[in-house]
Amino acid sequence: MKYSVVVPFYNEQESVIQLYRDVKDVMEATCDDFEFIFVDDGSKDDTFSLLGKVADNDDRVTVVHLQRNYGKTEALVAGFDHANGDYIIVMDGDLQHNPNEIPLFMQKLEEGYDVVC
């Protein structure tokens, strides 16, 4: 596995489907060796249910469910524990990061950089 896209979610039901579609489109256009690790950090809304529906329709999606809200750092650690990629791409679940920038990060990795921010 080349890339793991790890995304923590906390009460992000409004952005789950859009984020998945946007990132999926970029990843599919850029490479074919990737997975998604979506972490529900104890959401109280329908985030976990929506993530489950996404995973039911895409074998590249793994959903990690935390029983309560532990915070972004712990959610990321949980996602990293499930990631199989050589490289991990981290995004926020609230659409804060532009998925169209992912290829720029990948390009720098291909140039030999170990970490790209």
Secondary structure, DSSP 8 states (H G I E B T S, - for coil): --EEEEEEESS-TTTHHHHHHHHHHHHHHH-S-EEEEEEEES-SSSHHHHHHHHHHH-TTEEEEEESS---HHHHHHHHHHH---SEEEE--TTS-S-GGGHHHHHHHHHTT-S---
